[in-house]
């Protein structure tokens, strides 16, 4: 006697749970059969023990109707089945290639438009293409898509740099015409390599390149060599075969491994069955290729900027180098003599301040990006510290007509010091110059009982530094 009350619950895109009431007969178990109503989809047959009355069947095809049969078994003998029909849920194929991650790719959809497709099936091809493109974030900085239709000759429906918004791409997919003709797949792949994956049509350097081939038949021309050349130009090829497409031909065209790059469906109604898996594989390969490109890229930072110069420091800034930079090494040295010094800067920082420099000195500066595989190209330039200032002005040994000035030396190579003195109450400014290696002088012929404004300025080959200022006073004279 068969089981009864078969019910399907917990229905998803990939699984269905079924329950039933047990058979009233003495049995050895149950056989559960999930039979898809579309050709080519996988049939599932499972055997369970006599005490089992519930089963979760996995790995089903999305949006597929199944005839579900449950048989009561006694040895090899089966009862009449209890049967229901149930359909799996559709998959929302918005895989969206890791939204929020900096995913970039140039993708060409190469679509067979030969006579064997037919107008009715061509509508289904358009619907499949729409599902695919909705998985990507479209922009000139993210994913770009081109559509090429081919039969006897290839024809570009739109190039990589034609559309910047997903809405425009979908509109173009809805309206591009069915052209008809033979199936020259080899010629079409050569066309894609020479005419579509090119810079003036939007192809970008150091961005993953992907081609998705959709065909329903055997190529009319030689295809192996064009496929090899396309793969050797760093294009990742995925192949979707429909109906009479030859799988061995698709495997010869697609990038390895075939398990993730070749997909076959029995007819144009079965596109939905592979769309999720295909999109997942494309997204994964894009992300893997991006990671590989970032590791390989070496370059130089740009736009060296020197700011905030002082007597003993300046700030160095730059625009980042391309690729996966681990850190920056900033080297510097005086143009004349001395060995290089360096500081290390984290990869996410764009500037650093170099300290403890010599005043009035011209420096060579090198910003070097460091990668996993070694250093990239350096960005070079020059910077100069400002002139220095003497410090600690002291007045001593004042007489009615003289006073002694002393100070701490200004940093750097001082050629001379300029000393000026002016009566605070008004009068003529006088000055004296002394050698750069001297830090003291005596002012003479002063007026008694007079306060003077004093300044000491270091003179360099490049000009004068800032003045050090102070005051000093001569005593009143003694009159008898």
Buried (B, 14 or more C-beta within 10 A) or exposed (E): EBBEEBEBEEBEBBBBBBBBEBBEEEBEBBBBBBBBEBEEBEEBEEEBEBEBBEBEBEEBBBBBBBBBBBBBBBEEEBBEBBBBEBBBBEBEBEBBBBEEEEBBBBBBBBBBBBBBBBEEBBEBBBBBBBBBBBBBBBEEEBBBBBBBBBBBEBBBBBBBBBBEEBEEBBEBBEEBEBBBBBBBBBBBBBBBBEBBBEEEBBBBEEBBBBBBBBBBBBBBBEBEEBBEBBBEEEBBBBBBBBBEBBEEBBBBBBBEEBEBBBBBBEBBEBBBBBBBBBBBBBBBBBBEBBEEBBEEBBBBBEEBEBEEBBBBBBBBBBEBBBBBBEBBBBBBBBEEEEEEBEBEBEBEEBBBEBEEBBBBBEBBBBBBBBBEEEEBEBBEBEBBBBBBBBEEBEBEEBBBBEBBBBBEBBBBBBBBBBBBBBBEEEEEEBEBEBEBEEBEBEBEEBEEEBEBBBBBBBBBEBEEBBBBEBEBBBEEEEEE
